[in-house]
Amino acid sequence: MDWVGAMGNFDKNDILAFAPPDSGRILPAQIKNELGHLIEGFTFKTGTITRKSEAFSVGYGTFENGGAVGIHL
């Protein structure tokens, strides 16, 4: 298993918003389940590498037991 980091966003005015297509970011609405799997059909960046969402998840069961993800403001 590889571990990578990606930039996220949160739109407080539209909590169901997806990240803009060319932003390379992930918004909460793009996480499809408590296991952290991402919905299909978008790309995001980890450093300079663009990755397809369907092959990745946020964390490893991060939300299954009520966990959280780090947020940097």
PDB file as gemmi writes it, atoms N, CA and C in Angstrom:
CRYST1    1.000    1.000    1.000  90.00  90.00  90.00 P 1                      
ATOM      1  N   MET A   1       0.839  -1.169   0.000  1.00  0.00           N  
ATOM      2  CA  MET A   1       0.000   0.000   0.000  1.00  0.00           C  
ATOM      3  C   MET A   1       0.888   1.239   0.000  1.00  0.00           C  
ATOM      4  N   ASP A   2       0.566   2.200  -0.860  1.00  0.00           N  
ATOM      5  CA  ASP A   2       1.286   3.465  -0.906  1.00  0.00           C  
ATOM      6  C   ASP A   2       0.519   4.510  -0.111  1.00  0.00           C  
ATOM      7  N   TRP A   3       1.244   5.386   0.532  1.00  0.00           N  
ATOM      8  CA  TRP A   3       0.639   6.491   1.256  1.00  0.00           C  
ATOM      9  C   TRP A   3       1.019   7.785   0.544  1.00  0.00           C  
ATOM     10  N   VAL A   4       0.029   8.601   0.250  1.00  0.00           N  
ATOM     11  CA  VAL A   4       0.282   9.878  -0.406  1.00  0.00           C  
ATOM     12  C   VAL A   4      -0.568  10.949   0.268  1.00  0.00           C  
ATOM     13  N   GLY A   5      -0.281  12.179  -0.010  1.00  0.00           N  
ATOM     14  CA  GLY A   5      -1.078  13.283   0.500  1.00  0.00           C  
ATOM     15  C   GLY A   5      -1.622  14.107  -0.641  1.00  0.00           C  
ATOM     16  N   ALA A   6      -2.791  14.673  -0.435  1.00  0.00           N  
ATOM     17  CA  ALA A   6      -3.406  15.520  -1.455  1.00  0.00           C  
ATOM     18  C   ALA A   6      -4.033  16.723  -0.780  1.00  0.00           C  
ATOM     19  N   MET A   7      -4.153  17.795  -1.510  1.00  0.00           N  
ATOM     20  CA  MET A   7      -4.797  18.993  -0.985  1.00  0.00           C  
ATOM     21  C   MET A   7      -6.307  18.837  -1.072  1.00  0.00           C  
ATOM     22  N   GLY A   8      -6.991  19.317  -0.068  1.00  0.00           N  
ATOM     23  CA  GLY A   8      -8.446  19.275  -0.046  1.00  0.00           C  
ATOM     24  C   GLY A   8      -9.016  20.674   0.013  1.00  0.00           C  
ATOM     25  N   ASN A   9     -10.291  20.753  -0.085  1.00  0.00           N  
ATOM     26  CA  ASN A   9     -11.038  21.999   0.004  1.00  0.00           C  
ATOM     27  C   ASN A   9     -12.296  21.728   0.800  1.00  0.00           C  
ATOM     28  N   PHE A  10     -12.937  22.777   1.250  1.00  0.00           N  
ATOM     29  CA  PHE A  10     -14.269  22.662   1.845  1.00  0.00           C  
ATOM     30  C   PHE A  10     -14.994  23.946   1.531  1.00  0.00           C  
ATOM     31  N   ASP A  11     -16.150  23.833   0.907  1.00  0.00           N  
ATOM     32  CA  ASP A  11     -16.954  25.002   0.563  1.00  0.00           C  
ATOM     33  C   ASP A  11     -18.090  25.096   1.567  1.00  0.00           C  
ATOM     34  N   LYS A  12     -17.967  25.959   2.556  1.00  0.00           N  
ATOM     35  CA  LYS A  12     -18.982  26.055   3.605  1.00  0.00           C  
ATOM     36  C   LYS A  12     -20.325  26.547   3.070  1.00  0.00           C  
ATOM     37  N   ASN A  13     -20.340  27.168   1.898  1.00  0.00           N  
ATOM     38  CA  ASN A  13     -21.588  27.631   1.307  1.00  0.00           C  
ATOM     39  C   ASN A  13     -22.285  26.546   0.490  1.00  0.00           C  
ATOM     40  N   ASP A  14     -21.564  25.491   0.156  1.00  0.00           N  
ATOM     41  CA  ASP A  14     -22.136  24.370  -0.597  1.00  0.00           C  
ATOM     42  C   ASP A  14     -21.397  23.095  -0.189  1.00  0.00           C  
ATOM     43  N   ILE A  15     -21.864  22.464   0.890  1.00  0.00           N  
ATOM     44  CA  ILE A  15     -21.160  21.296   1.433  1.00  0.00           C  
ATOM     45  C   ILE A  15     -21.191  20.086   0.509  1.00  0.00           C  
ATOM     46  N   LEU A  16     -22.035  20.133  -0.531  1.00  0.00           N  
ATOM     47  CA  LEU A  16     -22.101  19.037  -1.497  1.00  0.00           C  
ATOM     48  C   LEU A  16     -21.319  19.344  -2.768  1.00  0.00           C  
ATOM     49  N   ALA A  17     -20.537  20.412  -2.751  1.00  0.00           N  
ATOM     50  CA  ALA A  17     -19.762  20.812  -3.931  1.00  0.00           C  
ATOM     51  C   ALA A  17     -18.615  19.843  -4.192  1.00  0.00           C  
ATOM     52  N   PHE A  18     -18.283  19.676  -5.458  1.00  0.00           N  
ATOM     53  CA  PHE A  18     -17.088  18.941  -5.866  1.00  0.00           C  
ATOM     54  C   PHE A  18     -15.995  19.964  -6.140  1.00  0.00           C  
ATOM     55  N   ALA A  19     -14.764  19.533  -6.087  1.00  0.00           N  
ATOM     56  CA  ALA A  19     -13.647  20.422  -6.412  1.00  0.00           C  
ATOM     57  C   ALA A  19     -13.712  20.781  -7.893  1.00  0.00           C  
ATOM     58  N   PRO A  20     -13.288  21.979  -8.254  1.00  0.00           N  
ATOM     59  CA  PRO A  20     -13.228  22.329  -9.674  1.00  0.00           C  
ATOM     60  C   PRO A  20     -12.371  21.309 -10.434  1.00  0.00           C  
ATOM     61  N   PRO A  21     -12.781  20.913 -11.636  1.00  0.00           N  
ATOM     62  CA  PRO A  21     -12.102  19.843 -12.377  1.00  0.00           C  
ATOM     63  C   PRO A  21     -10.593  19.980 -12.526  1.00  0.00           C  
ATOM     64  N   ASP A  22     -10.092  21.156 -12.718  1.00  0.00           N  
ATOM     65  CA  ASP A  22      -8.653  21.328 -12.935  1.00  0.00           C  
ATOM     66  C   ASP A  22      -7.878  21.688 -11.669  1.00  0.00           C  
ATOM     67  N   SER A  23      -8.539  21.621 -10.509  1.00  0.00           N  
ATOM     68  CA  SER A  23      -7.884  22.056  -9.277  1.00  0.00           C  
ATOM     69  C   SER A  23      -6.942  21.008  -8.695  1.00  0.00           C  
ATOM     70  N   GLY A  24      -7.178  19.726  -9.002  1.00  0.00           N  
ATOM     71  CA  GLY A  24      -6.358  18.667  -8.434  1.00  0.00           C  
ATOM     72  C   GLY A  24      -6.644  18.403  -6.974  1.00  0.00           C  
ATOM     73  N   ARG A  25      -7.766  18.895  -6.472  1.00  0.00           N  
ATOM     74  CA  ARG A  25      -8.113  18.793  -5.059  1.00  0.00           C  
ATOM     75  C   ARG A  25      -9.288  17.842  -4.829  1.00  0.00           C  
ATOM     76  N   ILE A  26      -9.547  17.551  -3.564  1.00  0.00           N  
ATOM     77  CA  ILE A  26     -10.641  16.664  -3.160  1.00  0.00           C  
ATOM     78  C   ILE A  26     -11.525  17.413  -2.168  1.00  0.00           C  
ATOM     79  N   LEU A  27     -12.843  17.373  -2.385  1.00  0.00           N  
ATOM     80  CA  LEU A  27     -13.794  17.925  -1.431  1.00  0.00           C  
ATOM     81  C   LEU A  27     -14.523  16.777  -0.741  1.00  0.00           C  
ATOM     82  N   PRO A  28     -15.078  17.003   0.452  1.00  0.00           N  
ATOM     83  CA  PRO A  28     -15.754  15.929   1.185  1.00  0.00           C  
ATOM     84  C   PRO A  28     -16.826  15.182   0.379  1.00  0.00           C  
ATOM     85  N   ALA A  29     -17.554  15.870  -0.496  1.00  0.00           N  
ATOM     86  CA  ALA A  29     -18.609  15.220  -1.283  1.00  0.00           C  
ATOM     87  C   ALA A  29     -18.042  14.184  -2.252  1.00  0.00           C  
ATOM     88  N   GLN A  30     -16.742  14.189  -2.471  1.00  0.00           N  
ATOM     89  CA  GLN A  30     -16.120  13.250  -3.394  1.00  0.00           C  
ATOM     90  C   GLN A  30     -15.647  11.964  -2.694  1.00  0.00           C  
ATOM     91  N   ILE A  31     -15.945  11.862  -1.403  1.00  0.00           N  
ATOM     92  CA  ILE A  31     -15.666  10.643  -0.638  1.00  0.00           C  
ATOM     93  C   ILE A  31     -16.979   9.875  -0.573  1.00  0.00           C  
ATOM     94  N   LYS A  32     -16.979   8.630  -1.086  1.00  0.00           N  
ATOM     95  CA  LYS A  32     -18.263   7.942  -1.252  1.00  0.00           C  
ATOM     96  C   LYS A  32     -18.714   7.085  -0.073  1.00  0.00           C  
ATOM     97  N   ASN A  33     -17.837   6.726   0.854  1.00  0.00           N  
ATOM     98  CA  ASN A  33     -18.295   5.881   1.963  1.00  0.00           C  
ATOM     99  C   ASN A  33     -17.404   6.018   3.184  1.00  0.00           C  
ATOM    100  N   GLU A  34     -17.790   5.319   4.249  1.00  0.00           N  
ATOM    101  CA  GLU A  34     -17.057   5.418   5.514  1.00  0.00           C  
ATOM    102  C   GLU A  34     -15.653   4.811   5.464  1.00  0.00           C  
ATOM    103  N   LEU A  35     -15.379   4.030   4.433  1.00  0.00           N  
ATOM    104  CA  LEU A  35     -14.034   3.491   4.265  1.00  0.00           C  
ATOM    105  C   LEU A  35     -13.090   4.508   3.629  1.00  0.00           C  
ATOM    106  N   GLY A  36     -13.651   5.624   3.176  1.00  0.00           N  
ATOM    107  CA  GLY A  36     -12.841   6.681   2.585  1.00  0.00           C  
ATOM    108  C   GLY A  36     -12.625   6.549   1.093  1.00  0.00           C  
ATOM    109  N   HIS A  37     -13.276   5.557   0.454  1.00  0.00           N  
ATOM    110  CA  HIS A  37     -13.125   5.407  -0.994  1.00  0.00           C  
ATOM    111  C   HIS A  37     -13.633   6.654  -1.701  1.00  0.00           C  
ATOM    112  N   LEU A  38     -12.932   7.029  -2.754  1.00  0.00           N  
ATOM    113  CA  LEU A  38     -13.330   8.197  -3.533  1.00  0.00           C  
ATOM    114  C   LEU A  38     -14.289   7.788  -4.642  1.00  0.00           C  
ATOM    115  N   ILE A  39     -15.198   8.705  -5.001  1.00  0.00           N  
ATOM    116  CA  ILE A  39     -16.083   8.435  -6.127  1.00  0.00           C  
ATOM    117  C   ILE A  39     -15.244   8.368  -7.396  1.00  0.00           C  
ATOM    118  N   GLU A  40     -15.773   7.747  -8.412  1.00  0.00           N  
ATOM    119  CA  GLU A  40     -15.055   7.616  -9.679  1.00  0.00           C  
ATOM    120  C   GLU A  40     -15.216   8.863 -10.534  1.00  0.00           C  
ATOM    121  N   GLY A  41     -14.271   9.037 -11.453  1.00  0.00           N  
ATOM    122  CA  GLY A  41     -14.442  10.026 -12.500  1.00  0.00           C  
ATOM    123  C   GLY A  41     -13.751  11.364 -12.326  1.00  0.00           C  
ATOM    124  N   PHE A  42     -12.860  11.506 -11.355  1.00  0.00           N  
ATOM    125  CA  PHE A  42     -12.111  12.751 -11.272  1.00  0.00           C  
ATOM    126  C   PHE A  42     -10.651  12.437 -10.981  1.00  0.00           C  
ATOM    127  N   THR A  43      -9.821  13.438 -11.120  1.00  0.00           N  
ATOM    128  CA  THR A  43      -8.402  13.272 -10.821  1.00  0.00           C  
ATOM    129  C   THR A  43      -8.017  14.245  -9.717  1.00  0.00           C  
ATOM    130  N   PHE A  44      -6.943  13.911  -9.017  1.00  0.00           N  
ATOM    131  CA  PHE A  44      -6.404  14.797  -8.002  1.00  0.00           C  
ATOM    132  C   PHE A  44      -4.890  14.674  -8.039  1.00  0.00           C  
ATOM    133  N   LYS A  45      -4.218  15.623  -7.410  1.00  0.00           N  
ATOM    134  CA  LYS A  45      -2.758  15.629  -7.453  1.00  0.00           C  
ATOM    135  C   LYS A  45      -2.163  15.298  -6.095  1.00  0.00           C  
ATOM    136  N   THR A  46      -1.110  14.518  -6.127  1.00  0.00           N  
ATOM    137  CA  THR A  46      -0.268  14.290  -4.960  1.00  0.00           C  
ATOM    138  C   THR A  46       1.120  14.756  -5.371  1.00  0.00           C  
ATOM    139  N   GLY A  47       1.493  15.917  -4.886  1.00  0.00           N  
ATOM    140  CA  GLY A  47       2.724  16.536  -5.365  1.00  0.00           C  
ATOM    141  C   GLY A  47       2.544  16.943  -6.808  1.00  0.00           C  
ATOM    142  N   THR A  48       3.358  16.385  -7.701  1.00  0.00           N  
ATOM    143  CA  THR A  48       3.243  16.711  -9.129  1.00  0.00           C  
ATOM    144  C   THR A  48       2.575  15.592  -9.921  1.00  0.00           C  
ATOM    145  N   ILE A  49       2.140  14.528  -9.248  1.00  0.00           N  
ATOM    146  CA  ILE A  49       1.540  13.375  -9.925  1.00  0.00           C  
ATOM    147  C   ILE A  49       0.017  13.497  -9.913  1.00  0.00           C  
ATOM    148  N   THR A  50      -0.608  13.357 -11.086  1.00  0.00           N  
ATOM    149  CA  THR A  50      -2.062  13.351 -11.196  1.00  0.00           C  
ATOM    150  C   THR A  50      -2.540  11.907 -11.112  1.00  0.00           C  
ATOM    151  N   ARG A  51      -3.515  11.665 -10.224  1.00  0.00           N  
ATOM    152  CA  ARG A  51      -4.008  10.303  -9.989  1.00  0.00           C  
ATOM    153  C   ARG A  51      -5.509  10.213 -10.251  1.00  0.00           C  
ATOM    154  N   LYS A  52      -5.970   9.020 -10.655  1.00  0.00           N  
ATOM    155  CA  LYS A  52      -7.392   8.783 -10.889  1.00  0.00           C  
ATOM    156  C   LYS A  52      -8.062   8.403  -9.573  1.00  0.00           C  
ATOM    157  N   SER A  53      -9.177   9.021  -9.287  1.00  0.00           N  
ATOM    158  CA  SER A  53      -9.849   8.862  -8.002  1.00  0.00           C  
ATOM    159  C   SER A  53     -10.268   7.432  -7.678  1.00  0.00           C  
ATOM    160  N   GLU A  54     -10.698   6.671  -8.673  1.00  0.00           N  
ATOM    161  CA  GLU A  54     -11.243   5.336  -8.403  1.00  0.00           C  
ATOM    162  C   GLU A  54     -10.221   4.366  -7.819  1.00  0.00           C  
ATOM    163  N   ALA A  55      -8.959   4.695  -7.873  1.00  0.00           N  
ATOM    164  CA  ALA A  55      -7.920   3.800  -7.365  1.00  0.00           C  
ATOM    165  C   ALA A  55      -7.456   4.165  -5.950  1.00  0.00           C  
ATOM    166  N   PHE A  56      -8.096   5.181  -5.316  1.00  0.00           N  
ATOM    167  CA  PHE A  56      -7.599   5.668  -4.037  1.00  0.00           C  
ATOM    168  C   PHE A  56      -8.705   5.892  -3.017  1.00  0.00           C  
ATOM    169  N   SER A  57      -8.270   6.026  -1.771  1.00  0.00           N  
ATOM    170  CA  SER A  57      -9.191   6.356  -0.687  1.00  0.00           C  
ATOM    171  C   SER A  57      -8.523   7.375   0.227  1.00  0.00           C  
ATOM    172  N   VAL A  58      -9.345   8.009   1.050  1.00  0.00           N  
ATOM    173  CA  VAL A  58      -8.844   8.926   2.066  1.00  0.00           C  
ATOM    174  C   VAL A  58      -8.624   8.089   3.315  1.00  0.00           C  
ATOM    175  N   GLY A  59      -7.383   7.966   3.718  1.00  0.00           N  
ATOM    176  CA  GLY A  59      -7.084   7.160   4.895  1.00  0.00           C  
ATOM    177  C   GLY A  59      -7.273   5.678   4.642  1.00  0.00           C  
ATOM    178  N   TYR A  60      -7.303   4.926   5.723  1.00  0.00           N  
ATOM    179  CA  TYR A  60      -7.491   3.476   5.658  1.00  0.00           C  
ATOM    180  C   TYR A  60      -8.552   3.137   6.688  1.00  0.00           C  
ATOM    181  N   GLY A  61      -9.829   3.201   6.262  1.00  0.00           N  
ATOM    182  CA  GLY A  61     -10.940   3.017   7.200  1.00  0.00           C  
ATOM    183  C   GLY A  61     -11.090   4.201   8.141  1.00  0.00           C  
ATOM    184  N   THR A  62     -10.612   5.363   7.718  1.00  0.00           N  
ATOM    185  CA  THR A  62     -10.568   6.558   8.557  1.00  0.00           C  
ATOM    186  C   THR A  62     -11.910   6.915   9.189  1.00  0.00           C  
ATOM    187  N   PHE A  63     -12.988   6.837   8.435  1.00  0.00           N  
ATOM    188  CA  PHE A  63     -14.281   7.302   8.923  1.00  0.00           C  
ATOM    189  C   PHE A  63     -15.116   6.182   9.537  1.00  0.00           C  
ATOM    190  N   GLU A  64     -14.695   4.956   9.384  1.00  0.00           N  
ATOM    191  CA  GLU A  64     -15.478   3.802   9.808  1.00  0.00           C  
ATOM    192  C   GLU A  64     -15.803   3.837  11.308  1.00  0.00           C  
ATOM    193  N   ASN A  65     -14.857   4.271  12.110  1.00  0.00           N  
ATOM    194  CA  ASN A  65     -15.074   4.334  13.558  1.00  0.00           C  
ATOM    195  C   ASN A  65     -15.167   5.778  14.061  1.00  0.00           C  
ATOM    196  N   GLY A  66     -15.582   6.672  13.174  1.00  0.00           N  
ATOM    197  CA  GLY A  66     -15.758   8.067  13.558  1.00  0.00           C  
ATOM    198  C   GLY A  66     -14.475   8.862  13.563  1.00  0.00           C  
ATOM    199  N   GLY A  67     -13.457   8.394  12.858  1.00  0.00           N  
ATOM    200  CA  GLY A  67     -12.179   9.116  12.801  1.00  0.00           C  
ATOM    201  C   GLY A  67     -12.268  10.389  11.997  1.00  0.00           C  
ATOM    202  N   ALA A  68     -11.193  11.103  11.950  1.00  0.00           N  
ATOM    203  CA  ALA A  68     -11.155  12.370  11.227  1.00  0.00           C  
ATOM    204  C   ALA A  68      -9.895  12.443  10.378  1.00  0.00           C  
ATOM    205  N   VAL A  69      -9.880  13.430   9.520  1.00  0.00           N  
ATOM    206  CA  VAL A  69      -8.724  13.682   8.668  1.00  0.00           C  
ATOM    207  C   VAL A  69      -8.129  15.007   9.128  1.00  0.00           C  
ATOM    208  N   GLY A  70      -6.819  15.144   9.044  1.00  0.00           N  
ATOM    209  CA  GLY A  70      -6.187  16.393   9.434  1.00  0.00           C  
ATOM    210  C   GLY A  70      -6.616  17.540   8.539  1.00  0.00           C  
ATOM    211  N   ILE A  71      -6.821  18.690   9.129  1.00  0.00           N  
ATOM    212  CA  ILE A  71      -7.221  19.870   8.366  1.00  0.00           C  
ATOM    213  C   ILE A  71      -6.205  20.974   8.652  1.00  0.00           C  
ATOM    214  N   HIS A  72      -5.727  21.605   7.608  1.00  0.00           N  
ATOM    215  CA  HIS A  72      -4.800  22.726   7.745  1.00  0.00           C  
ATOM    216  C   HIS A  72      -5.498  23.982   7.260  1.00  0.00           C  
ATOM    217  N   LEU A  73      -5.594  24.978   8.095  1.00  0.00           N  
ATOM    218  CA  LEU A  73      -6.269  26.231   7.715  1.00  0.00           C  
ATOM    219  C   LEU A  73      -5.269  27.296   7.387  1.00  0.00           C  
TER     220      LEU A  73                                                      
END                                                                             
